[in-house]
């Protein structure tokens, strides 16, 4: 359906109630796969991280990854879920061209975590409760590459290649209950919810959470029903959307598409749909199967998972602060605007700034150095900030030297470069190189007199009230003293000289 045929968004909301449901898949960052010892590494040569188990060869027996189970429990606890006292794996039967054994080992009626929920704030400030139905463990599928055609999809392709490296990677699927009442903000809520899940699993250190790599991806379910109706409408499921912007756009498009069909007397097919980022549209995938169609049955080769109460409580005690609550706490403590907080979060520098403040720097100074010069250097070197050889303690020491007036910002940048080169800590570098700001009046006056000799009219201009004329002399003094003059004191001395 072309965009021109869509119903106006406001008209759609006036006629229909929007109901959404979200299924978020999170790849875990374990060293090995879910049921075998193959490496869980992104970007390796195709079909190099495979073995008889993840290829489903006859006689190969799987073993559950203990670390993956613990990570799954952490996710469940962070989402306020109950933890299953004992749960079995099941075989999910479907045509899986990207799983060599042609079924997926998953969980069905006994998920590791169930009945939870989190509060999600959308950009308008409204808060919605999103209830979690379940979070279950399973294995990821491999990756198909369709060759030929112009869509990158199987339709029109000449042939397909399969890389089984990802097949068997530990995956947690988090499924919400239907979310009602979001109305016009349903697309924003969907994106904000996925962002919250991404932030939580990253804070838990159980996933790399890089959406561009598919570590976190979302299946967005959308259905409409007339206002006042009790029965849910037929839903569609837009599969594997892997960016926050795309999730918002895909949900909005589906609302308008379905409203257009229903308003014109049509019916919605229960199906999966594909999101096309370039066109901003979805297209039909396959009829959506219900649970019965997958012919689930207990996995005979795996024993039940039965975490002890002691393990669960130990993992609960290890949970970090909720990312959303942490951001609010730090925003208040650091007196940041919403825009300033967003910039810090988007840059991924919240941890570094908090550690720098804890090491003794002011929030303003810590933010200035991390989001300014340090981020600039990282971008210039095409690196992540975490890859640079500077610690929070060193940045705090550098900021303290500037705030104490021992060095200025220009010298601070020089000192930072020396720290990154491994020449020592800031105070050591300042001392060894003699970089402290010169504030001795005698030395400063000598440099001022030399500069005034070349610009004799400056004093007269200052006496006439043109105080900004002092800037030329200050610049000359700073240049003569290689940037180490105390600029504030230089200005005071020039004004004093003009008043004589």
Secondary structure in CASP SS format (residue, H / E / C, confidence):
PFRMAT SS
TARGET T0000
AUTHOR 0000-0000-0000
METHOD secondary structure of the structure
MODEL  1
X C 1.00
X C 1.00
X H 1.00
X H 1.00
X H 1.00
X C 1.00
X C 1.00
X C 1.00
X H 1.00
X H 1.00
X H 1.00
X H 1.00
X H 1.00
X H 1.00
X H 1.00
X E 1.00
X E 1.00
X E 1.00
X E 1.00
X E 1.00
X E 1.00
X E 1.00
X E 1.00
X E 1.00
X E 1.00
X E 1.00
X E 1.00
X C 1.00
X C 1.00
X C 1.00
X C 1.00
X E 1.00
X C 1.00
X C 1.00
X C 1.00
X C 1.00
X C 1.00
X C 1.00
X E 1.00
X C 1.00
X C 1.00
X C 1.00
X C 1.00
X C 1.00
X C 1.00
X C 1.00
X C 1.00
X C 1.00
X C 1.00
X C 1.00
X C 1.00
X C 1.00
X C 1.00
X C 1.00
X C 1.00
X C 1.00
X C 1.00
X C 1.00
X C 1.00
X C 1.00
X C 1.00
X C 1.00
X C 1.00
X C 1.00
X C 1.00
X H 1.00
X H 1.00
X H 1.00
X H 1.00
X H 1.00
X H 1.00
X H 1.00
X H 1.00
X H 1.00
X H 1.00
X H 1.00
X H 1.00
X H 1.00
X C 1.00
X C 1.00
X C 1.00
X E 1.00
X E 1.00
X C 1.00
X C 1.00
X C 1.00
X E 1.00
X C 1.00
X C 1.00
X E 1.00
X E 1.00
X E 1.00
X E 1.00
X C 1.00
X C 1.00
X C 1.00
X C 1.00
X C 1.00
X C 1.00
X C 1.00
X C 1.00
X C 1.00
X E 1.00
X E 1.00
X E 1.00
X E 1.00
X C 1.00
X C 1.00
X C 1.00
X C 1.00
X C 1.00
X C 1.00
X E 1.00
X E 1.00
X E 1.00
X E 1.00
X E 1.00
X E 1.00
X E 1.00
X E 1.00
X E 1.00
X C 1.00
X C 1.00
X C 1.00
X C 1.00
X C 1.00
X E 1.00
X E 1.00
X E 1.00
X E 1.00
X E 1.00
X E 1.00
X E 1.00
X E 1.00
X E 1.00
X E 1.00
X E 1.00
X E 1.00
X E 1.00
X C 1.00
X C 1.00
X C 1.00
X E 1.00
X E 1.00
X E 1.00
X E 1.00
X E 1.00
X C 1.00
X C 1.00
X C 1.00
X C 1.00
X C 1.00
X C 1.00
X C 1.00
X C 1.00
X C 1.00
X C 1.00
X C 1.00
X E 1.00
X E 1.00
X E 1.00
X E 1.00
X E 1.00
X C 1.00
X C 1.00
X C 1.00
X C 1.00
X C 1.00
X C 1.00
X E 1.00
X E 1.00
X E 1.00
X E 1.00
X E 1.00
X E 1.00
X E 1.00
X C 1.00
X C 1.00
X E 1.00
X C 1.00
X C 1.00
X C 1.00
X H 1.00
X H 1.00
X H 1.00
X H 1.00
X H 1.00
X H 1.00
X H 1.00
X H 1.00
X H 1.00
X H 1.00
X H 1.00
X H 1.00
X H 1.00
X H 1.00
X H 1.00
X H 1.00
X H 1.00
X H 1.00
X H 1.00
X H 1.00
X H 1.00
X C 1.00
X C 1.00
X C 1.00
X C 1.00
X C 1.00
X C 1.00
X C 1.00
X H 1.00
X H 1.00
X H 1.00
X C 1.00
X C 1.00
X E 1.00
X E 1.00
X E 1.00
X E 1.00
X E 1.00
X E 1.00
X E 1.00
X E 1.00
X E 1.00
X E 1.00
X E 1.00
X C 1.00
X C 1.00
X C 1.00
X C 1.00
X C 1.00
X C 1.00
X C 1.00
X C 1.00
X C 1.00
X E 1.00
X E 1.00
X E 1.00
X E 1.00
X E 1.00
X E 1.00
X C 1.00
X C 1.00
X H 1.00
X H 1.00
X H 1.00
X H 1.00
X H 1.00
X H 1.00
X H 1.00
X H 1.00
X H 1.00
X H 1.00
X H 1.00
X H 1.00
X H 1.00
X H 1.00
X H 1.00
X H 1.00
X H 1.00
X H 1.00
X H 1.00
X H 1.00
X C 1.00
X C 1.00
X C 1.00
X C 1.00
X C 1.00
X C 1.00
X C 1.00
X E 1.00
X E 1.00
X E 1.00
X E 1.00
X E 1.00
X E 1.00
X C 1.00
X C 1.00
X C 1.00
X C 1.00
X E 1.00
X E 1.00
X E 1.00
X E 1.00
X E 1.00
X E 1.00
X E 1.00
X C 1.00
X C 1.00
X C 1.00
X H 1.00
X H 1.00
X H 1.00
X H 1.00
X C 1.00
X C 1.00
X E 1.00
X E 1.00
X C 1.00
X C 1.00
X C 1.00
X C 1.00
X C 1.00
X C 1.00
X E 1.00
X C 1.00
X C 1.00
X C 1.00
X H 1.00
X H 1.00
X H 1.00
X H 1.00
X H 1.00
X H 1.00
X H 1.00
X H 1.00
X H 1.00
X C 1.00
X C 1.00
X C 1.00
X C 1.00
X C 1.00
X H 1.00
X H 1.00
X H 1.00
X H 1.00
X H 1.00
X H 1.00
X H 1.00
X H 1.00
X H 1.00
X H 1.00
X H 1.00
X H 1.00
X C 1.00
X C 1.00
X C 1.00
X H 1.00
X H 1.00
X H 1.00
X H 1.00
X H 1.00
X H 1.00
X H 1.00
X H 1.00
X H 1.00
X C 1.00
X C 1.00
X C 1.00
X H 1.00
X H 1.00
X H 1.00
X H 1.00
X H 1.00
X H 1.00
X H 1.00
X H 1.00
X H 1.00
X C 1.00
X C 1.00
X C 1.00
X C 1.00
X H 1.00
X H 1.00
X H 1.00
X H 1.00
X H 1.00
X H 1.00
X H 1.00
X H 1.00
X H 1.00
X H 1.00
X H 1.00
X H 1.00
X H 1.00
X H 1.00
X H 1.00
X H 1.00
X H 1.00
X H 1.00
X C 1.00
X C 1.00
X C 1.00
X C 1.00
X H 1.00
X H 1.00
X H 1.00
X C 1.00
X C 1.00
X C 1.00
X C 1.00
X H 1.00
X H 1.00
X H 1.00
X H 1.00
X H 1.00
X H 1.00
X H 1.00
X H 1.00
X H 1.00
X H 1.00
X H 1.00
X H 1.00
X C 1.00
X C 1.00
X C 1.00
X C 1.00
X C 1.00
X H 1.00
X H 1.00
X H 1.00
X H 1.00
X H 1.00
X H 1.00
X H 1.00
X H 1.00
X H 1.00
X H 1.00
X H 1.00
X H 1.00
X C 1.00
X C 1.00
X C 1.00
X C 1.00
X C 1.00
X H 1.00
X H 1.00
X H 1.00
X H 1.00
X H 1.00
X H 1.00
X H 1.00
X H 1.00
X C 1.00
X C 1.00
X C 1.00
X C 1.00
X E 1.00
X C 1.00
X C 1.00
X H 1.00
X H 1.00
X H 1.00
X H 1.00
X H 1.00
X H 1.00
X H 1.00
X H 1.00
X H 1.00
X H 1.00
X H 1.00
X H 1.00
X H 1.00
X H 1.00
X C 1.00
X C 1.00
X C 1.00
X H 1.00
X H 1.00
X H 1.00
X H 1.00
X H 1.00
X H 1.00
X C 1.00
X C 1.00
X C 1.00
X H 1.00
X H 1.00
X H 1.00
X H 1.00
X H 1.00
X H 1.00
X H 1.00
X H 1.00
X H 1.00
X H 1.00
X H 1.00
X H 1.00
X H 1.00
X H 1.00
X C 1.00
X C 1.00
X C 1.00
X C 1.00
X E 1.00
X C 1.00
X H 1.00
X H 1.00
X H 1.00
X H 1.00
X H 1.00
X H 1.00
X H 1.00
X H 1.00
X H 1.00
X H 1.00
X H 1.00
X H 1.00
X H 1.00
X C 1.00
END
